Amino acid sequence: MRKVMTIITGVILAAVMFITGGFASSKAYAADDSSRYLKNATFISAVHGQTDNEAEIVLALYEKDGKDIAYLNDGMEHVFTDFTIKYATVKGIGQVQNITVGKSVVLTYFESNGIPGLIAEDGTVYACEYLDENTVAQLIGMD
């Protein structure tokens, strides 16, 4: 039953992404332009997350000339776009950061027992690990 629900969730998410135009419709930059957008940018933080079903996500945050830039890769697509962070409290989790990537993707960042995690809008929970700037640069280079 869990596998069926996962498949249904995946199909719904794919349909929503298709209808809304993917990850973000504003200020999205191609990966081959990454050096142009990240050159002289200040690395803030990055996480790599994975689910029990082996789905993966990479979220890296940068700042350049007063503008916030996010790199988001869900294993199928990647994007460079703007981001905003709003702080909130979630019952059962505590303090979280709602990270809006572009105008359409909201990821909830939290820590549980010192382990970072992300929750996608569809409820998918990713157990994460922190990545350093060099590792993220290598990942971006493989896109």
N, C-alpha and C positions, 0 to 999 in steps of 0.2 A: 504494500500500500504506500509506503514511504517513497519508493521509486516512482510510482505512478504520480504522486503529488509533486515530486521534483520535476518530472517531465512536463506536467501540466503548468507548473510555475515557470519553467524555462520557456515554454511555448508562449505563454502570456507575456512574459518579459520581452521576448524577441518581437512579438507583435507590437507591443507598446513602443519599443525602440524604433521599429520600422515606421510606425505611424508618426511618431514625434521627431523623426529624423536622426535618431542615434543618441549619443551621449549628450551633446550640447550643440545648440544652434548658434550660440554667440561666441565670437572671438575664438573659434577653434583653429588650431594651427597644425599643419602636417608635420609628421615626425621628422621628415627629411629637413625641415626648417628648425629642428630642435636647437641646433647650435646658434642660430640667429636669435631665438627667443630666450635661451638659457645662458648665452655668453654674458659674463659678468653678473649673472644672477646669484643671489645669495640662497644657498640651500638651507631650508628650514627643518624639514623632517620627511621621512618616508617609511612606509610599511609595506610589507608583502603579506597577503593573507591567503588562507586556504580553507576550504570547507571539507567536511567528511567525504564529500563526493568528488574531491580533487579539483573543484572549481577554484580558480586563482584570481587575485586582484593585486595590483600594485598602485599605490597612491603616493606621489611625491609632491611636496609643496616647496615653492620658491618665491622669492621676492626680488623684483628688479625695478629700479626707478620708481619706487612707491606703488608698484602694481603687483598683485598677487597672481602667480601662475601655478596651475596644477598640471601634473602629468598623471593620467589615469589610463590603466591598461587592465582590461578584464580577461585577457587571454585570447580574445578574438579581435578586439578593436583597441585602438589607443587614441588619445587626444591630448593636446595641450590647450588649456583654456583658463579662464579666470576662476577664482573661487572666493567664497566668503565663509566665515565661521561664526556660528552663534552658539552660545553656551546654554545648557539646559540641565535639568535634573530629571532622570527617568526612574520611576519606582522600580526597585529591585536591582538597579544598576548603580545609581548615584549620579555624579556629575558626568556629563557627556559633552562632546562637541558635535554639533550638526554642521557638517561641511557640505556646502552647496557648490558643486562643480558645474561651471557654466550656469545655465538657468534651469536645468531639468533634472540633475542627479543630486540626491541628498544622501550622504553617507553619515552614519552616526559612529563617531569614534569614542571608545571607552577603554578602560583598563579594569581587569578583573584579576585579583591576586597577582598584580604586577605584570600580567600578560595583556598586551594591547589587542584590541579587536575592532572590527568594523561590522556594522549592520547595514545592509542595503535596504532600499525602499520596499523590496518584495519580502523582507524578513530574513533573507539569507544572512547567516552569521559567519564571519571569517575570523579564525584565530590567526593572529598576526605576529610578525617579528619585525623589529626595526631594521632598516637598511641604511648603510652609510652612503655618502655622496658618490663615491667611486663605483659601488655596486649598482646604483641607479643609473649612472652614466653608461655602464656596460650593458645593462638591460635595454636602455633607450637605443643604444647603438645596434642592438640586434633586431630592432623593429624594422 
